[in-house]
Amino acid sequence: MTTRETKIEHIDAGKKVGFSNLSDQEIYNFEETFGAHHYDRLHTVIRKTEGAWLYTQDGRKILDCLAAYSAANAGHHHPKIVAAAVEALQGHYSSVISNVVYTDLLALFCKRVSEMLPQLAPRFGSGGNKMLPKNGGVESVETAIKLMRYFGFKQKGIPDGKQEIIVFNNNFHGRMIAVISFSSSKLYKEGFGPLTPGYVSVPFGDIEAVKKAITPNTCGILVEPMQGEGGMYQPPAGFLKGLRELCDQHELLLVADEIQVGMGRTGKMFCFQHENVIPDAVVLGKAIAGGLAPVSVMVTNRELMDMTFKPGSDGSTFGGYPFACACGLAAIDVIEKEKLPERSAAMGKILKDKIDKIAARSPFVKEVRGKGLFIGIEVKSGDAMVFCRKLLDLDLLANDSHHHTIRISPPLIINDSEVDYIADRLEKVLVP
Ligand SMILES: Cc1ncc(COP(=O)(O)O)c(C=O)c1O
């Protein structure tokens, strides 16, 4: 693959970089004193980012193998996305504009996102897609839950309040109340009840279990085409096709949560494309605005969207505001024009081959799995963070997925020498 120029070669030790003059110690103290302790942060302060790299005050340059859980697929501080953001900020078009009037940026973003996807839910017509914008990913997952429930109520005649949605064990769709209600994680839900009913959870990849879970009240299936937080698992081949068939037979909506695995991450623009399956609705977030603005969308067939959402039945003050749309339009352009899905497939293959070889020599590795630049290394001890901390000491940022798996998920722009860098660090921590 072509090499990418990195402008920042290093940061001089001692030179202040970043937004403020706070020392690292002051930053730790402020966050720990005034911020909720809802993340177990690694003890490092990042002052500057560019491309695949993160920079610290003391001159360290760290390769980012987490990419903000896929939000930074296009790399950090991408010049084209930053330029679009600056143009929006300087164009007297930066603040939120009330959703009761139109803006060209939202109009363009709706069109771009709707047309970027294949015709969803084609059995409802081929008049195109529509999108509904929100901010964080979990909000758009909830929008999709509303879509499935309303479809069940209106189209299938399920009594309101009785709709059921099939989900999968070890799913991750965010951490607000509706979504944690069907999480398998005790930590996410204990003490946060009452939780919301209406979900049936079955093992990921088990099509027979899905069949058994379908009742006259089932209105949809919510699936991650590949589980990210749940441990980086691909379903068995044919599983998504099987879900599609069941949805067609039983008149259910199939919703793909592509928030982490979409936008090129697994070597295709959308992960469901690996199985040539067309969902009825798709949820996207994270990388859709280049990691510069929190933007998420729920996209579905025009007929379904119009049937479900009317003025007042949904909304979001910031959802689809001009700055976010400017970032989103630029990010989609970058992902398409720089062929980041193809790049992810090519660089992912090279990296996975190297990791497979390291794993074969490692006493610590249980299994390597993944697609594109979404690679999980499951460790026998079940404690992946032990290895992630050692990787950070070697200037590589990675974290665990579901405790037992090291997640290797760098920006999709990485080049050959950066792939070698990752392999070199993994070799050092995994092969004694
Ligand atoms: C598959 C999936 N769905 C939903 C979410 C929630 O997104 P957000 O954290 O932006 O609310 C995530 C976040 O990691 C995710 O991976």
The ligand as an SDF file (V2000), in Angstrom:
LIG
                    3D

 16 16  0  0  0  0  0  0  0  0999 V2000
  -21.8530   -2.2890   18.3030 C   0  0  0  0  0  0  0  0  0  0  0  0
  -22.0340   -1.0550   19.1410 C   0  0  0  0  0  0  0  0  0  0  0  0
  -23.2550   -0.5340   19.2720 N   0  0  0  0  0  0  0  0  0  0  0  0
  -23.4790    0.5800   20.0030 C   0  0  0  0  0  0  0  0  0  0  0  0
  -22.4450    1.2170   20.6460 C   0  0  0  0  0  0  0  0  0  0  0  0
  -22.7340    2.4440   21.4670 C   0  0  0  0  0  0  0  0  0  0  0  0
  -22.2050    3.5620   20.8510 O   0  0  0  0  0  0  0  0  0  0  0  0
  -21.9680    4.9030   21.7390 P   0  0  0  0  0  0  0  0  0  0  0  0
  -20.8960    4.5810   22.7280 O   0  0  0  0  0  0  0  0  0  0  0  0
  -21.5550    5.9330   20.7260 O   0  0  0  0  0  0  0  0  0  0  0  0
  -23.2740    5.2040   22.3760 O   0  0  0  0  0  0  0  0  0  0  0  0
  -21.1520    0.7040   20.5300 C   0  0  0  0  0  0  0  0  0  0  0  0
  -20.0200    1.3560   21.2280 C   0  0  0  0  0  0  0  0  0  0  0  0
  -18.9420    0.8310   21.3560 O   0  0  0  0  0  0  0  0  0  0  0  0
  -20.9380   -0.4640   19.7610 C   0  0  0  0  0  0  0  0  0  0  0  0
  -19.7310   -1.0050   19.6330 O   0  0  0  0  0  0  0  0  0  0  0  0
  1  2  1  0
  2  3  1  0
  2 15  2  0
  3  4  2  0
  4  5  1  0
  5  6  1  0
  5 12  2  0
  6  7  1  0
  7  8  1  0
  8  9  2  0
  8 10  1  0
  8 11  1  0
 12 13  1  0
 12 15  1  0
 13 14  2  0
 15 16  1  0
M  END
$$$$
